[in-house]
Amino acid sequence: MVISGYVLHLPEEESVVLSGPAARRLIDGGNGDAALLYIAVLRSRGCIDNDQLLRQLGWPEDRFRRGLAALAGLGLIMAPAGGSPPPPAAEDPPAARREDRRPEYTRSDMARALEGSEFAGLTGAVEDKLGKKLTTPDLEILLGLYDHLGLPADVIFSLVGFCMEKIAARYGPGRRPTLRQIEQEGYLWARQGIFDQKSASAHIKKYQRTREAVPQLMALLGLEDRKPSPGEEKYLAAWSEMGFDSDVILRAYDRTVLRCKELRWPYMNKILDSWHRKGLHTLAQVEAGDRPAPERRRDSRRSAGGTVQEDMVQMERFRQQLREQKEGR
């Protein structure tokens, strides 16, 4: 049956990019609600806000949950960190675990994506930022961040700048990240829920504070003559994020050296982690809240009858009475 006479209307003010692999999964799945919900999620740039989507679609909650379960079964959405997909209805197949990698894009997929003004603009901005022309594999990675992960274009641009700063700090000025390195960082951002400029800016500021704290902590520990190793930097960054005062770091260092005769990072980290769990972040808090239990002195122990010496005298009297009773028999 052929239905003719209709013309597809494509408004210019807004576009939603549906990749070829995603379209094939939706078509093969044959679930109209799943397709509608997926388009709504794409329009929200990958953000699954239950209340917002329910208002947009005008669905009851059970229909919405069945749509989510169907998308999870097709591998087109994944559960938030620490959570799980909504339980599917009885007639739906069990949800499959989504592979944490981008789909394979064809040249036609990328050509259609580049027809959209937003993705085309993002591509040009990234090329200018990195100072190079993006190759076809590079474009596939960029499209995966935009289409598969659902990162907005402005967030991806911030991601690229963040990776440039990170690589330059580690390997020296002039070094540029590869698109593969940017993709790896993008997946980390997605897992942490960084899908808008506010959360991206907060993440970048936190990284900058930590990066500034690392050399300061190295100097505090008398190690300013060299750069920290990746493992050492991880410890220092964690201690900075815990919010310790400098004199608390020095107290933990002193305890470590007294016990181990040298700086042992895992041992010092164990001390600081213990204080952090107890909420001890200043020296006054550590001194008040981490005192060892006082040792009991043997000559001060008391029993129900008095001192230890008195107990021994009474015991000897009791033994004497027992001997006298035996002799009297």
C-alpha positions in Angstrom: 0.0 0.0 0.0 1.4 3.4 -1.0 0.3 6.5 0.8 1.1 9.6 -1.2 0.4 13.3 -1.1 2.3 14.0 2.1 5.4 16.1 2.4 7.9 15.8 5.3 8.2 19.1 7.0 11.6 19.8 8.6 11.6 22.9 10.8 14.9 24.8 10.6 15.0 26.2 14.1 15.7 22.8 15.8 17.2 19.5 14.7 17.5 16.1 16.3 20.2 13.8 14.9 19.1 10.1 14.9 22.0 7.9 13.9 21.6 5.1 11.4 22.4 2.3 13.9 19.9 3.7 16.4 17.2 4.0 13.7 17.8 0.4 12.6 17.4 -0.8 16.2 14.2 1.1 16.7 12.8 -0.1 13.4 13.7 -3.7 14.1 12.3 -3.4 17.6 8.9 -2.4 16.3 8.0 -0.5 19.5 6.4 2.9 18.7 6.5 4.1 22.3 10.3 3.3 22.4 10.8 5.3 19.3 8.8 8.3 20.6 10.6 8.2 23.9 14.0 7.9 22.3 13.3 11.1 20.2 12.2 12.9 23.3 15.4 11.9 25.1 17.5 13.0 22.1 15.7 16.3 22.1 16.7 16.6 25.8 20.3 15.9 24.9 20.4 12.5 26.6 18.9 13.7 29.9 16.3 11.3 31.2 14.3 13.5 33.6 11.1 11.5 34.4 8.9 14.5 35.2 10.0 16.5 32.2 9.6 13.7 29.8 6.2 12.7 31.2 5.0 16.2 30.7 6.3 16.4 27.2 4.8 13.0 26.2 1.6 13.2 28.3 1.9 9.5 29.2 0.9 7.7 32.4 3.9 6.5 34.4 3.4 2.8 33.6 3.6 3.5 29.8 6.7 5.6 30.4 8.4 2.8 32.3 7.6 0.3 29.6 9.1 2.6 27.1 12.3 2.9 29.1 12.5 -0.8 29.5 12.1 -1.3 25.8 14.9 1.2 25.1 17.1 -0.6 27.6 16.3 -3.9 25.9 17.4 -2.4 22.6 20.6 -1.1 24.2 19.8 2.5 23.4 19.9 3.8 27.0 21.7 2.8 30.1 20.8 3.0 33.8 22.3 5.9 35.9 25.4 5.1 38.1 24.4 3.1 41.1 21.0 2.4 39.7 19.2 0.0 37.4 16.8 0.2 34.5 13.1 0.2 35.4 11.7 -3.3 35.5 10.2 -4.3 32.2 6.6 -5.2 31.9 5.7 -8.9 31.7 5.4 -8.8 27.9 8.7 -7.0 27.3 12.0 -8.8 26.9 14.5 -8.6 29.8 16.7 -5.5 29.6 20.1 -6.1 28.0 23.2 -4.4 29.3 24.3 -1.6 27.0 27.8 -1.9 25.7 29.8 1.1 26.8 31.1 2.0 23.4 29.8 4.0 20.5 28.0 2.4 17.5 29.6 2.1 14.1 28.7 5.0 11.9 28.6 4.9 8.1 29.7 7.7 5.8 26.0 8.4 5.1 25.4 8.7 8.9 28.2 11.2 9.2 27.0 13.1 6.1 23.5 13.4 7.5 24.9 14.6 10.9 27.0 17.2 9.2 23.9 18.6 7.5 22.8 19.7 10.9 24.1 23.2 11.7 24.9 22.4 15.3 27.1 19.4 14.7 28.7 21.0 11.7 29.5 24.1 13.8 30.9 21.9 16.5 33.2 20.1 14.0 34.6 23.4 12.8 35.1 24.7 16.3 36.9 21.5 17.4 39.2 21.7 14.4 40.1 25.3 15.2 40.7 24.4 18.8 42.9 21.5 18.1 44.6 23.2 15.1 44.0 20.3 12.7 41.6 18.8 10.2 39.5 16.0 11.7 39.9 12.6 9.9 37.0 10.3 9.3 37.8 8.2 12.5 38.0 11.5 14.4 34.5 12.5 13.1 33.1 9.1 14.1 34.4 9.7 17.7 33.0 13.3 17.8 29.6 12.1 16.5 29.6 9.3 19.1 30.0 11.9 21.9 27.2 14.0 20.4 24.8 11.4 19.2 25.5 8.2 21.3 26.4 9.8 24.6 24.1 12.8 24.1 26.6 15.4 25.2 25.5 18.9 24.0 27.8 20.7 21.6 28.9 23.4 24.1 29.7 20.7 26.7 31.8 18.8 24.1 33.7 22.0 23.3 34.4 22.5 27.0 35.5 18.8 27.1 38.0 19.4 24.3 39.5 22.4 26.1 39.7 20.5 29.4 41.5 17.7 27.7 43.9 20.1 26.1 44.7 21.6 29.4 45.1 18.2 31.0 47.5 16.9 28.3 49.6 20.1 28.3 50.0 19.9 32.1 51.1 16.3 31.9 53.3 16.3 28.8 54.3 20.0 28.3 53.0 23.0 26.4 52.1 22.4 22.8 51.0 18.8 23.2 47.4 18.1 22.0 45.0 15.3 23.0 43.9 12.8 20.5 40.2 12.3 19.7 40.5 8.9 21.4 41.7 10.6 24.6 38.9 13.1 24.4 36.4 10.2 23.9 37.7 8.4 27.0 37.3 11.6 29.1 33.8 12.1 27.6 32.6 8.7 28.8 33.9 9.7 32.3 31.9 12.9 32.1 28.8 11.0 31.0 29.1 8.6 33.9 29.3 11.5 36.3 26.2 13.1 34.8 28.0 16.1 33.2 25.5 17.1 30.6 25.4 20.9 30.9 27.7 23.9 31.2 27.0 24.3 34.9 28.2 20.8 35.9 31.1 21.0 33.3 32.3 24.3 34.8 32.2 22.9 38.3 34.1 19.8 37.2 36.8 21.9 35.5 37.2 24.2 38.5 37.5 21.3 40.8 40.3 19.8 38.6 42.1 23.1 38.5 42.0 23.4 42.3 43.4 19.9 42.6 46.1 20.6 40.0 47.3 23.6 41.9 47.2 21.7 45.2 49.4 18.8 44.0 52.8 20.8 43.7 52.0 22.6 47.0 51.6 19.2 48.8 54.8 17.9 47.2 56.6 20.9 48.6 55.0 20.4 52.0 56.4 16.8 52.0 59.8 18.0 50.9 59.5 16.5 47.4 59.4 19.7 45.4 62.5 18.8 43.4 60.6 16.4 41.1 57.2 15.8 39.6 55.0 13.2 41.3 54.4 9.9 39.6 50.9 9.1 38.4 50.3 7.0 41.5 51.6 9.7 43.8 49.5 12.3 42.1 46.4 10.2 42.6 47.1 10.1 46.4 47.8 13.9 46.5 44.7 14.7 44.6 42.5 12.6 46.9 44.0 14.2 50.0 43.4 17.7 48.5 39.7 16.8 47.8 39.3 15.5 51.3 39.9 19.1 52.6 42.8 18.6 55.1 44.7 21.5 56.6 48.5 21.5 55.9 49.4 20.7 59.5 47.2 17.6 59.4 49.0 16.3 56.3 52.3 16.9 58.1 51.0 15.0 61.2 50.1 12.0 59.0 53.5 12.2 57.4 55.2 12.3 60.8 53.3 9.2 62.0 54.1 7.4 58.7 57.9 8.0 59.0 58.0 7.2 62.7 56.3 3.9 62.0 57.7 2.9 58.6 61.1 4.8 58.8 60.2 6.3 55.4 57.3 7.8 53.4 55.0 5.0 52.4 52.1 6.4 50.4 49.6 3.6 51.1 50.2 3.8 54.9 49.9 7.5 55.0 46.8 7.3 52.9 45.3 4.9 55.4 45.8 7.4 58.2 44.3 10.3 56.3 41.4 8.2 55.0 40.6 7.2 58.6 40.6 10.8 59.7 38.5 11.8 56.8 35.9 9.1 57.6 35.8 10.5 61.2 35.4 14.1 60.0 38.8 15.1 61.3 40.2 17.7 59.0 42.0 20.2 61.3 44.8 19.5 63.7 42.6 20.4 66.7 40.0 17.9 65.5 42.7 15.2 65.0 44.1 15.8 68.5 40.7 15.7 70.1 39.2 12.9 68.1 42.0 10.4 67.4 43.7 10.0 70.8 44.7 6.4 71.6 42.9 4.7 74.4 44.7 5.2 77.7 46.7 2.2 79.0 45.5 0.8 82.2 48.2 0.7 85.0 48.3 -2.6 86.8 49.0 -1.0 90.2 45.9 1.1 90.0 43.4 -1.6 89.2 40.6 -2.0 91.7 38.5 -5.1 92.6 35.4 -5.4 94.6 37.5 -5.9 97.9 40.0 -3.0 97.3 43.5 -2.9 95.9 45.4 -5.8 94.4 47.6 -6.1 97.6 44.5 -6.3 99.8 43.0 -9.0 97.6 46.1 -11.1 98.0 46.1 -10.7 101.8 42.4 -11.8 101.9 43.2 -14.8 99.6 46.0 -15.9 101.9 43.7 -15.6 105.0 41.1 -17.8 103.1 43.7 -20.4 102.4 44.8 -20.4 106.0 41.2 -21.0 107.2 40.9 -24.0 104.8 44.1 -25.5 106.2 42.9 -25.1 109.8 39.5 -26.7 108.9 41.3 -29.7 107.4 43.6 -30.1 110.4 40.6 -29.8 112.8 39.0 -32.8 111.1 
